[in-house]
Amino acid sequence: MDEALCQIGDSGPYQQLLLYFVLLPCVLPCSFHAYSQLFMSSSPEHWCARPPHLRSSANVSLPWPETTEGSRCHMYDRDYGQMSLHNYTSPQPNASLVPCRYGWEFDYSVYATTVVTEWEMVCEKDFYSTLALVLLGLGGLIGNYIFGYLQDSLGRRPSFFIYLLIECVFGIATAFAPDFTSWLAFRFGVGFTVPAILGTPYVLAIELVGPSHRTMVTVLTNIAYSLGLVALAVVAYLVRDWRQLALATSVPFLTFFLYWWVLPESPRWLLARGRFDEAEKVLNTMARVNGRCLNPNLILDMKRKYQVERFSKEKCSEERSYGVMDLFRTPNLRRKTIIITFIWFTNTSVYVGLSYYAALLGGDEFLNFLLAGAVELPTYLVLWPSVEKLGRRWTLCISMLVGGVACLATLLSQHDDMTTLVLYCIGKMGISSSYVVLPLMASELYPTVVRGLGMSTSSVAGMLGPVFIPIVNYMGEDVLVLPLLIMGALLVAGGGCSLLLPETLHQQLPQTLEDGESFGREWCPLYSKNRVGEKSEKKRPMAPESPIKSLLHVSLKETPASTPIATDITSSTDVNSDTIFSVQEQTLRVTVV
């Protein structure tokens, strides 16, 4: 595929048009639906409601206890129906407290309605909104796992539209939920697609360009995601009713189904699956738009190689299917999978946790969330050149360590709100940087045949973070720095583990499981030279040894060196082993008799 991209253009007008007008907009549904629930379930100020016959009297209010929490969830134990108007407003310091008898009244100065105000999810029910976030994360965990199989079996293109349909249907249904239980079920359905639906535009963007442009498309994809968070803050600021917000963040994405006629299937995935005719059509379209020509012999050679290797390995006509266990069968691929999965869990937990944490900082919720998204943008100005100069591994390590240390440092400034806010922003910048590098590095480490499955498996484990991180933030309402300390410790641990992965900068993408096992097999954590005492070998290409060469070895062991071997040359000649292997294997077609 990389050779084909050299012929047709590895980042020509076709890739640029597709990136800016199709793939980057396809990032928005994920950023909108991942965090719109924060505004739907926002809890405004509330207090015990007055008796029904006095709610029309604006000047009459219940006598509150001195503590703020008491006024939010408790009232004096009195018979209000038998009291005079004077007694309603007189203090009762010796009276006992009971839970609010007449419901609650809410401050509607910020939100017109939320699910909290509509179904009175406060006091004893204040955990309900946290439970909804937990189920949203649980839906994402299940959806990510299934999405990996869909991407590698059905393809990148149909998987995206299946999940887009699910997201739009459940997102619109959210606006018409009659009660909390149905709303919870609809949000679980939306969570089923988050963040899995982000996989198609991200993977397609990487697989359609050459190795030197992967960093660019990765950074641009994450910039689009951050801009989506900023746009969500603006939309939520303008739409203060939770039902209208559900529609505003779902209905516009119905127009994305028009992309069905312009979004291509990944030619890299088609080639890995042996669907050469379809891959050739996509590549010819890319070549035509880029003003280039594709050598027809290239597809023919790839098809011939694929057929020979498939026959020699499987000995049957059945198509090879891949599963999660393929990621753990061989030691090197297993080691890389475990490390990537742990770092993915760390990054997802901290990124989602800090995004949820913005509401706990106090002040304007819309402004806090907008800043949490906007603070990511300057990070990319430094990230882009550092990934190309320092490489993926060190950039990932430094980003996680900076973010982790900043979060841990809040322990020293827990009584200084401004310092805590600054450290929070530094932590958000660090995790945003590592959140960009990790998927790029993972996509370059997993082989093509299991790339979608591998990234999905790691992200599924990562989605365990959004399941438990809302509970951590819920506990942080009493101890403000507790969530930051937990997230900081995770980042530091993940940063150390990142040094155990091989560097992928300017390396060819592994295609088969054999490629994935061989890549970085002798990697040393501190340097990339061969281990001491091991015989130095000449660097070999990523592709495994061709069955043709294997057949030659077998034939020569059983046949004298002077045995005639027929080649493309019309006359048969006596060829010895040295002569055979001096010929380029790609141009030699042999018949082993």
Protein Blocks (a to p, Z undefined) as FASTA:
>chain_A
ZZmmmmnopabfklmmmmmmmmmmmmmmmmmmmmmmmmmmpccdddddddfklmmpmkbc
cdddfblklmmmgccdddfklpcfklmmpccfkbccdddfkbpaddfklbmbdfklmnop
ghjlmmmmmmmmmmmmmmmmmmmmmmmmmmmmnopklmmmmmmmmmmmmmmmmmmcfbfk
lmmmmmmmmmmmpcklmmmmmmmmmmmpcfklmmmmmmmmmmmmmmmmmmmmmmmmmmmc
fklmmmmmmmmmmmmmmmmmmmccdfklmmmnopaklmmmmmmmmmmmnopacdfklmmm
mmmmmmmmmmmmnopabdcdddfklmmmpmklmmmmmmmmmmmmmmmmmmmmmmmmmmmn
gpjfklmmmmmmmmmmmmmmmmmmmmmmnommlmmmmmmmmmmmmmmmmmmmmmbmklmm
mmmmmmmmmmmmmmmmmmmmmmmmpcfklmmmmmmmmmmmmmmmmmmmmmmmmmmmmmmm
lmmmmmmmmmmmmmmmmmmpccfehiacdfblmlmmmnoklpcfkbccdcehiacddddd
fbdcdfklmmmmmmmmmpcfklccddfblbdcdddfklmmmpcfklpccddZZ
